[in-house]
Amino acid sequence: MYIRVSFKSDMLMRGVSAHVFLPYHDGYPDAKRPYPTLYFLPGYSANAEEISMLLPIRRYCTEHGIAVVIPDGENSFYTDHPERCALFSSYVGEELVRVTREMFPCLSREKEQTYIGGISMGGYGACTNGLRWHETFSKVMMLSPAIDPQDLMNERVPTLPSTLFGAWLGDREAYLTSWMNPRHAILAAREAGRALPEMFMCCGRQDALVYDMCKDFAAFAKEHTIGLEYIEGDGQHDIPYWDSMLEAAFSFLSGRKSA
């Protein structure tokens, strides 16, 4: 079942919408309620409608019995900026979860059945917000994540303005020791004795945008014995690659073995 919902967001101080997929009444056996739920974040330049229309989210939702909620990210990197009334981290990590649970009582309230994922910028946002809102999310799923935006925005990508990093992530030095830096957030959580979410990451070897940073992050995870399932193969930073990886990604969330 597919539903588009609209509501007034306190965190963004305006009307917003989200695309919701429920594993119900779609020609597959109905999933057992309450439904495990994935909050799935679009990448830079994409929106919820584009992701909903171009990827077979509805199919994997019903096959794996996982509800999916897709908000708009608006090139925000899913960070908080109170000075511009744009609390995107608080929106996806707290408000969106609360409001959709109120709208749809069939969604699970349990951390063990609440996940966050995303593509590219959304994969970065899933990692940082999965760690920041650690009492809400138990699993993080990342497709070709821009996992190290400091590397991404070092002017090697001509289509990104040089001011973008500062606009969304602040001072570069301060970033290194903030929750917005995935490596720092992971090590800080471990030092505090908090359990880390289970993580999945995939990236195509021909992905000139993020492959190197994904491979480096996988090496970091291995060095620090962090539970990360990492898959790489042929593919670029595009819809065909992400389409090909949805079975593995949803299998990670549902605990099934992918074919």
Secondary structure, DSSP 8 states (H G I E B T S, - for coil): -EEEEEEEETTTTEEEEEEEE-SSSSSS----SSB-EEEEE--TT--HHHHHHHS-HHHHHHHHT-EEEEE--TT-TT-EEGGGTEEHHHIIIIIHHHHHHHH-TTB---GGGEEEEEETHHHHHHHHHHHHTTTT-SEEEEES----HHHHTSS-STTS-TTHHHHHH--HHHHTTSTTSHHHHHHHHHHTT----EEEEEEETT-TTTHHHHHHHHHHHHHTT--EEEEEES--SSHHHHHHHHHHHHHHHHT----
